[in-house]
Amino acid sequence: MSLAAPRSGLLCASQQSCVSGLDDESLNMDSSASSGESSQGADSTIISQKEDDARNYSMMTPAEKLSICERRLQSLADREEYDACIQELVRCLALSRLVYGNEHFAVVQAQSRLAKAYLQYKGWPHQAEEHASQALEVLSSSQQGERVSYLKCCLSAHQTLGSATLFLGNLAKAESSFQEAKTIMGDIVAQEAIGKEDRLDTEYEISTNLARVYQRQGRIEEALGQCEKALELIRDGGQLSRICLIYRNMAAIEQTQGHLDRAIEHLLQAHSIALSQSPGGLEEAHIAHSLALAYSSTSEPQHNDLAAQYFEESISVYKSALGPRDAATLTVQDDYSHFLLLTGQQEKSAQIQRETLALKKSTFGELSAEMAEALQLIGGVEMTQGQMRHAHRTLRKCLDIHNMLYGPQHKKTKATQRTVDMLFQSPEVRGSHKSESRLETRPPFCAVVSSPTEQKSSISNS
């Protein structure tokens, strides 16, 4: 695969060469002609330089090309040019095979890095699983390279494989990979080959991933145990986002078991930490939203006020931190609107949806599922209030969006169509349509009332 050589400084060099080549006679020429010739000279110099660079690169050995790829990788990652970064990693893997052969440790390292990039930068678990599995297969048959480097490569490959298979739903393989990573991490720590911060980060990732595996396997106590271990790892000086995330995960685990009191207890702890460390920040908004959902899911009426309080807190912080048009802000408002609907506050629920319609249109687009959902809720409230004409008009707009998004045979479209048809049968809607149709069939005003000229003509004839 060809690789273009860097071109930094190329334009300046070409321009300088053109200027230095001019004599006194050329300086006295017509300005338009001289600028045109200079431009042509610059273009030809650039083209020539490109050809030289391509020729030079084609003459390089695979080892030299590999060195160029390695130098580019970090800068591409730092600039968050992830697609280009993956392309360089693919080149590195291909060139490593040419330089070292398929079974060399350098090839395994290149393949492990590529697997991690596929998952981290693109979210492609199938590619990540394939490359991580191939890297581990080679490592199992040969322990080439220095011992610590070998262990770290194994650790990275197992972590990537575990995350990829967890994403794909292969829980047994994910658990096995993370347990292997845990064992390898113990060997690395025993050799004192890792710094404290890197050790805590790696052990935190392994624990949280195992917690996810155990939760999906229904092994609740083990999942909570891994969460507690992750908390212990980062309790002193840990990042606020990580601490709050663990508490939210623990709350989610407890809630799936019906332990709402315990779930709320975990969320209140996280909320207290967020308020003390970063008041008005996104973590406070996340936790307040989770608390609102938890309180709204209980069957106790006294929790409704608390749910409303945390919904409003979350919306306020999201608006301040992200703005009213952000998708997260609009999502929380939708959740609040549905909560109000369930608690009998239909008008307030519909009012929220009316206020956010223009924002949703600009954020998601006029023909979006979010717009359709808002119109459906507004139309439903208008129906319950007896405003049949308004409901019919609103739900017709919703039906148009459903037809565009899903087609006429989709269950959502059919359900909305049935509601629109039912509303059309109401006297209020049918009456309005009859009057509209009469207005449409009436002759134009000019056909009924004659012009002043015609009136004068009629008078004179009489």
C-alpha positions as CSV (number, residue, x, y, z in Angstrom):
1,M,0.0,0.0,0.0
2,S,1.5,3.3,-1.0
3,L,2.1,6.1,1.5
4,A,2.5,9.7,0.5
5,A,5.5,11.5,1.9
6,P,5.2,14.6,4.2
7,R,4.9,17.9,2.3
8,S,5.5,20.4,5.1
9,G,7.4,23.5,3.9
10,L,7.0,22.4,0.3
11,L,5.1,25.5,-0.9
12,C,7.5,28.0,0.6
13,A,10.5,26.3,-0.9
14,S,8.9,26.3,-4.4
15,Q,8.0,30.0,-4.2
16,Q,11.5,31.0,-3.1
17,S,13.1,29.1,-6.0
18,C,10.8,30.9,-8.5
19,V,11.6,34.3,-7.1
20,S,15.4,33.7,-7.0
21,G,15.4,32.6,-10.6
22,L,14.0,35.9,-11.9
23,D,16.5,38.4,-13.7
24,D,16.1,42.2,-14.2
25,E,14.4,41.8,-17.5
26,S,11.7,39.5,-16.1
27,L,11.1,42.0,-13.3
28,N,10.2,44.7,-15.9
29,M,7.6,42.6,-17.6
30,D,3.9,43.1,-17.4
31,S,2.7,42.3,-13.9
32,S,-0.1,39.9,-15.1
33,A,2.2,37.9,-17.3
34,S,4.9,37.7,-14.6
35,S,2.4,36.5,-12.0
36,G,1.1,33.9,-14.4
37,E,4.5,32.6,-15.2
38,S,5.5,32.5,-11.5
39,S,2.3,30.5,-10.7
40,Q,3.1,28.0,-13.5
41,G,6.6,27.7,-12.2
42,A,5.4,27.1,-8.7
43,D,2.9,24.5,-9.8
44,S,5.5,22.7,-11.9
45,T,7.9,22.7,-8.9
46,I,5.3,21.2,-6.6
47,I,4.4,18.5,-9.1
48,S,8.0,17.7,-9.6
49,Q,8.5,17.5,-5.8
50,K,5.5,15.2,-5.4
51,E,6.9,12.9,-8.1
52,D,10.3,12.9,-6.4
53,D,8.7,12.1,-3.0
54,A,6.7,9.3,-4.5
55,R,9.8,7.9,-6.3
56,N,11.8,8.1,-3.1
57,Y,9.2,6.4,-1.0
58,S,8.8,3.6,-3.6
59,M,12.6,3.0,-3.4
60,M,12.5,2.7,0.4
61,T,12.9,-0.7,2.1
62,P,9.9,-2.0,4.1
63,A,11.8,-1.3,7.3
64,E,12.2,2.4,6.3
65,K,8.5,2.6,5.4
66,L,7.6,1.0,8.8
67,S,9.7,3.6,10.6
68,I,7.7,6.4,8.8
69,C,4.4,4.8,9.8
70,E,5.4,4.4,13.5
71,R,6.4,8.1,13.6
72,R,3.0,9.2,12.3
73,L,0.8,7.2,14.6
74,Q,1.0,9.2,17.8
75,S,0.6,12.5,16.1
76,L,-2.5,11.2,14.3
77,A,-4.0,9.9,17.6
78,D,-3.2,13.2,19.4
79,R,-5.1,15.1,16.6
80,E,-8.0,12.6,16.9
81,E,-7.7,11.7,13.2
82,Y,-8.9,8.2,14.0
83,D,-9.6,7.0,10.5
84,A,-6.1,8.0,9.4
85,C,-4.7,6.4,12.5
86,I,-6.3,3.1,11.7
87,Q,-5.0,3.2,8.2
88,E,-1.4,3.7,9.5
89,L,-1.9,0.8,11.9
90,V,-3.0,-1.4,9.0
91,R,0.2,-0.4,7.1
92,C,2.3,-1.1,10.2
93,L,0.8,-4.6,10.4
94,A,1.4,-5.3,6.7
95,L,5.0,-3.9,6.8
96,S,5.8,-5.7,10.1
97,R,4.9,-9.0,8.4
98,L,7.2,-8.1,5.4
99,V,10.1,-7.1,7.7
100,Y,9.8,-9.8,10.5
101,G,7.6,-12.6,9.2
102,N,4.2,-13.7,10.4
103,E,5.3,-15.2,13.8
104,H,7.4,-12.4,15.1
105,F,6.6,-10.6,18.3
106,A,6.6,-7.2,16.5
107,V,3.7,-8.5,14.3
108,V,1.8,-9.5,17.4
109,Q,2.2,-6.1,18.9
110,A,1.1,-4.4,15.7
111,Q,-2.0,-6.7,15.5
112,S,-2.9,-6.1,19.1
113,R,-2.7,-2.3,18.7
114,L,-4.9,-2.5,15.6
115,A,-7.5,-4.6,17.5
116,K,-7.6,-2.0,20.3
117,A,-7.9,0.9,17.8
118,Y,-10.8,-0.8,15.9
119,L,-12.7,-1.0,19.2
120,Q,-11.7,2.2,20.8
121,Y,-11.8,4.5,17.7
122,K,-14.6,2.9,15.6
123,G,-16.6,0.7,17.9
124,W,-16.1,-2.3,15.6
125,P,-16.2,-5.4,17.9
126,H,-16.0,-8.0,15.1
127,Q,-12.7,-6.7,13.7
128,A,-11.3,-6.2,17.2
129,E,-12.2,-9.8,18.2
130,E,-10.6,-11.2,15.1
131,H,-7.3,-9.3,15.4
132,A,-7.0,-9.8,19.2
133,S,-7.7,-13.6,18.8
134,Q,-5.0,-13.9,16.1
135,A,-2.5,-12.0,18.3
136,L,-3.1,-14.3,21.2
137,E,-2.9,-17.4,19.1
138,V,0.6,-16.4,18.0
139,L,1.6,-15.4,21.5
140,S,0.5,-18.8,22.9
141,S,2.8,-20.7,20.6
142,S,5.8,-18.4,20.9
143,Q,7.1,-16.1,23.7
144,Q,9.4,-14.0,21.6
145,G,10.5,-10.6,22.9
146,E,11.4,-9.3,26.4
147,R,9.3,-10.8,29.2
148,V,7.6,-7.6,30.4
149,S,6.7,-6.5,26.9
150,Y,5.3,-9.9,26.2
151,L,3.1,-9.7,29.3
152,K,1.9,-6.2,28.5
153,C,1.0,-7.3,24.9
154,C,-1.0,-10.2,26.3
155,L,-2.8,-8.0,28.8
156,S,-3.8,-5.5,26.0
157,A,-5.0,-8.3,23.7
158,H,-7.1,-10.0,26.5
159,Q,-8.7,-6.7,27.5
160,T,-9.6,-5.9,23.9
161,L,-10.9,-9.4,23.3
162,G,-13.0,-9.3,26.5
163,S,-14.5,-5.9,25.6
164,A,-15.3,-7.0,22.1
165,T,-16.9,-10.3,23.1
166,L,-18.9,-8.6,25.9
167,F,-20.3,-6.2,23.2
168,L,-21.1,-9.2,21.0
169,G,-22.9,-11.0,23.9
170,N,-20.4,-13.9,24.3
171,L,-20.3,-13.6,28.1
172,A,-18.4,-16.8,28.8
173,K,-15.6,-15.7,26.5
174,A,-15.6,-12.2,27.9
175,E,-15.3,-13.4,31.4
176,S,-12.5,-15.8,30.5
177,S,-10.6,-12.9,28.8
178,F,-11.0,-10.5,31.7
179,Q,-9.9,-13.2,34.2
180,E,-6.8,-13.9,32.1
181,A,-6.1,-10.1,32.0
182,K,-6.5,-10.1,35.8
183,T,-3.9,-12.9,36.2
184,I,-1.5,-11.3,33.8
185,M,-1.8,-8.0,35.7
186,G,-0.8,-9.8,38.8
187,D,2.4,-11.0,37.1
188,I,3.2,-7.5,35.9
189,V,2.7,-6.0,39.3
190,A,4.9,-8.8,40.9
191,Q,7.7,-7.8,38.5
192,E,7.3,-4.1,39.5
193,A,7.0,-3.3,35.8
194,I,4.1,-0.8,36.0
195,G,3.5,2.5,37.7
196,K,0.9,3.1,40.4
197,E,-1.4,5.2,38.2
198,D,-1.3,2.8,35.3
199,R,-1.9,-0.1,37.7
200,L,-4.9,1.5,39.2
201,D,-6.4,2.4,35.8
202,T,-5.9,-1.1,34.5
203,E,-7.3,-2.8,37.6
204,Y,-10.3,-0.4,37.6
205,E,-11.1,-1.3,33.9
206,I,-10.9,-5.0,34.6
207,S,-13.1,-4.8,37.7
208,T,-15.8,-2.6,36.0
209,N,-15.8,-4.9,32.9
210,L,-16.2,-8.0,35.1
211,A,-19.0,-6.3,36.9
212,R,-20.8,-5.8,33.6
213,V,-20.3,-9.4,32.7
214,Y,-21.6,-10.7,36.0
215,Q,-24.6,-8.3,35.9
216,R,-25.6,-9.7,32.5
217,Q,-25.1,-13.2,33.7
218,G,-27.4,-12.5,36.6
219,R,-24.6,-13.0,39.2
220,I,-25.7,-9.9,41.2
221,E,-23.6,-10.3,44.3
222,E,-20.4,-10.8,42.3
223,A,-21.2,-7.8,40.1
224,L,-21.7,-5.6,43.2
225,G,-18.5,-7.0,44.6
226,Q,-16.5,-5.9,41.5
227,C,-18.1,-2.5,41.8
228,E,-17.0,-2.2,45.4
229,K,-13.5,-3.2,44.4
230,A,-13.4,-0.6,41.6
231,L,-14.5,2.0,44.2
232,E,-11.7,1.0,46.5
233,L,-9.2,1.4,43.7
234,I,-10.2,5.0,42.9
235,R,-11.7,6.3,46.2
236,D,-8.6,8.3,47.0
237,G,-8.0,10.9,44.3
238,G,-10.2,9.1,41.7
239,Q,-11.9,11.0,38.9
240,L,-15.4,12.2,39.8
241,S,-16.9,10.8,36.7
242,R,-15.6,7.3,37.5
243,I,-16.8,7.4,41.0
244,C,-20.3,8.6,40.0
245,L,-20.4,6.0,37.2
246,I,-19.7,3.2,39.6
247,Y,-22.5,4.3,41.9
248,R,-24.9,4.6,39.0
249,N,-23.9,1.1,37.8
250,M,-24.5,-0.3,41.3
251,A,-27.9,1.5,41.4
252,A,-28.8,-0.1,38.0
253,I,-27.8,-3.5,39.3
254,E,-29.9,-3.1,42.4
255,Q,-32.9,-1.7,40.5
256,T,-33.0,-4.8,38.2
257,Q,-33.5,-6.9,41.3
258,G,-36.3,-4.7,42.5
259,H,-34.2,-3.2,45.3
260,L,-35.3,0.5,44.7
261,D,-34.3,1.7,48.2
262,R,-30.8,0.4,47.7
263,A,-30.6,1.9,44.2
264,I,-31.7,5.3,45.5
265,E,-29.2,5.1,48.3
266,H,-26.3,4.6,45.9
267,L,-27.5,7.4,43.7
268,L,-27.9,9.8,46.7
269,Q,-24.2,9.0,47.6
270,A,-23.2,9.9,44.1
271,H,-25.3,13.0,44.1
272,S,-23.7,14.2,47.4
273,I,-20.2,13.6,45.9
274,A,-21.0,15.4,42.7
275,L,-22.5,18.4,44.6
276,S,-19.4,18.7,46.8
277,Q,-16.8,18.3,44.1
278,S,-18.4,19.8,41.0
279,P,-21.7,21.7,41.6
280,G,-23.5,22.6,38.4
281,G,-21.5,20.1,36.4
282,L,-22.6,17.3,34.1
283,E,-22.1,14.6,36.8
284,E,-24.7,16.4,38.9
285,A,-27.1,16.5,35.9
286,H,-26.5,12.7,35.2
287,I,-27.1,11.7,38.8
288,A,-30.1,14.0,39.2
289,H,-31.7,12.4,36.1
290,S,-31.0,8.9,37.4
291,L,-32.5,9.8,40.8
292,A,-35.6,11.3,39.1
293,L,-36.1,8.1,37.1
294,A,-35.6,5.9,40.2
295,Y,-38.1,7.9,42.3
296,S,-40.6,8.0,39.4
297,S,-40.5,4.2,39.1
298,T,-41.6,3.6,42.7
299,S,-45.2,3.0,43.6
300,E,-45.2,5.4,46.5
301,P,-47.0,8.7,45.8
302,Q,-44.8,10.6,48.2
303,H,-41.9,10.0,45.9
304,N,-43.5,12.0,43.0
305,D,-42.5,15.3,44.5
306,L,-38.9,14.1,44.8
307,A,-38.9,12.8,41.2
308,A,-40.2,16.2,39.9
309,Q,-37.5,18.0,42.0
310,Y,-34.7,16.0,40.5
311,F,-36.1,16.2,37.0
312,E,-36.1,20.0,37.2
313,E,-32.6,20.1,38.7
314,S,-31.3,17.9,36.0
315,I,-32.9,19.9,33.2
316,S,-31.6,23.2,34.7
317,V,-28.0,21.9,34.9
318,Y,-28.1,20.4,31.4
319,K,-29.5,23.7,30.0
320,S,-26.7,25.6,31.7
321,A,-23.9,23.2,30.8
322,L,-24.9,22.0,27.3
323,G,-27.6,24.4,26.2
324,P,-31.4,23.9,25.5
325,R,-30.9,22.4,22.1
326,D,-28.6,19.6,23.2
327,A,-29.9,16.1,22.8
328,A,-29.3,15.2,26.4
329,T,-31.3,18.2,27.6
330,L,-34.2,17.4,25.3
331,T,-34.1,13.7,26.4
332,V,-34.5,14.6,30.1
333,Q,-37.4,16.9,29.2
334,D,-39.0,14.1,27.4
335,D,-38.6,11.8,30.4
336,Y,-40.1,14.6,32.7
337,S,-43.0,15.0,30.2
338,H,-43.8,11.3,30.3
339,F,-43.6,11.3,34.1
340,L,-46.1,14.3,34.3
341,L,-48.4,12.4,31.9
342,L,-48.4,9.3,34.1
343,T,-49.1,11.4,37.2
344,G,-52.1,13.1,35.7
345,Q,-50.5,16.5,34.8
346,Q,-51.4,16.3,31.1
347,E,-51.4,20.0,30.3
348,K,-48.0,20.6,31.9
349,S,-46.7,17.6,30.0
350,A,-48.0,18.9,26.7
351,Q,-46.7,22.4,27.4
352,I,-43.2,21.0,27.8
353,Q,-43.5,19.3,24.4
354,R,-44.9,22.4,22.7
355,E,-42.0,24.5,24.1
356,T,-39.4,22.0,22.8
357,L,-40.9,21.4,19.3
358,A,-38.8,24.1,17.6
359,L,-35.7,23.0,19.4
360,K,-36.2,19.3,18.4
361,K,-36.8,20.4,14.8
362,S,-33.4,22.2,14.7
363,T,-31.6,19.4,16.6
364,F,-33.1,16.3,15.1
365,G,-34.8,17.5,12.0
366,E,-38.4,18.0,11.0
367,L,-38.9,14.4,9.9
368,S,-37.5,12.7,13.0
369,A,-38.7,10.2,15.5
370,E,-38.3,12.8,18.2
371,M,-40.7,15.2,16.4
372,A,-43.2,12.5,15.9
373,E,-43.2,11.4,19.5
374,A,-43.7,15.0,20.7
375,L,-46.6,15.5,18.3
376,Q,-48.1,12.2,19.4
377,L,-48.0,13.2,23.0
378,I,-49.5,16.7,22.3
379,G,-52.2,15.2,20.2
380,G,-53.1,12.6,22.9
381,V,-53.4,15.3,25.5
382,E,-55.6,17.4,23.1
383,M,-57.9,14.4,22.7
384,T,-58.3,13.9,26.4
385,Q,-59.2,17.6,26.7
386,G,-61.9,17.2,24.0
387,Q,-60.0,19.4,21.5
388,M,-60.7,17.1,18.6
389,R,-59.9,19.5,15.7
390,H,-56.6,20.4,17.3
391,A,-55.8,16.7,18.0
392,H,-56.7,15.7,14.4
393,R,-54.4,18.4,13.0
394,T,-51.5,17.5,15.3
395,L,-51.8,13.7,14.7
396,R,-52.0,14.2,11.0
397,K,-48.6,15.8,11.2
398,C,-47.4,12.9,13.3
399,L,-48.8,10.5,10.7
400,D,-47.0,12.2,7.9
401,I,-43.7,11.8,9.7
402,H,-44.4,8.1,10.5
403,N,-45.2,7.5,6.9
404,M,-41.9,9.0,5.8
405,L,-39.8,7.3,8.5
406,Y,-41.4,3.8,8.7
407,G,-43.8,3.4,5.7
408,P,-47.5,2.8,5.8
409,Q,-47.3,-0.8,6.9
410,H,-45.3,-0.2,10.1
411,K,-47.2,-0.8,13.4
412,K,-46.5,2.8,14.6
413,T,-47.9,4.2,11.3
414,K,-51.0,1.9,11.5
415,A,-51.7,2.9,15.1
416,T,-51.5,6.6,14.3
417,Q,-53.7,6.1,11.2
418,R,-56.4,4.4,13.3
419,T,-56.4,7.3,15.7
420,V,-56.6,9.9,12.9
421,D,-59.5,7.9,11.3
422,M,-61.3,7.7,14.6
423,L,-60.9,11.5,15.1
424,F,-62.2,12.2,11.6
425,Q,-65.5,10.5,12.6
426,S,-66.1,13.0,15.4
427,P,-68.8,15.7,14.4
428,E,-66.4,18.5,15.2
429,V,-63.7,17.3,12.8
430,R,-66.2,16.2,10.1
431,G,-68.0,19.5,10.3
432,S,-64.9,21.5,9.9
433,H,-63.9,19.5,6.9
434,K,-67.3,20.0,5.3
435,S,-67.1,23.7,5.7
436,E,-63.5,23.7,4.3
437,S,-64.6,21.7,1.3
438,R,-67.5,24.1,0.7
439,L,-65.1,27.0,0.8
440,E,-62.9,25.2,-1.7
441,T,-65.8,24.6,-4.2
442,R,-67.3,28.1,-4.0
443,P,-66.6,30.3,-7.1
444,P,-64.0,33.0,-6.7
445,F,-65.1,36.4,-5.4
446,C,-64.5,38.1,-8.7
447,A,-66.9,35.7,-10.4
448,V,-69.8,36.6,-8.0
449,V,-69.2,40.3,-7.7
450,S,-68.9,42.1,-11.1
451,S,-66.2,44.7,-11.6
452,P,-67.0,48.5,-11.5
453,T,-66.7,48.7,-15.3
454,E,-69.2,45.9,-15.8
455,Q,-71.6,47.6,-13.3
456,K,-71.4,50.9,-15.3
457,S,-72.0,49.1,-18.6
458,S,-75.1,47.4,-17.1
459,I,-76.5,50.8,-15.8
460,S,-75.9,52.5,-19.2
461,N,-77.6,49.6,-21.0
462,S,-80.6,49.9,-18.8
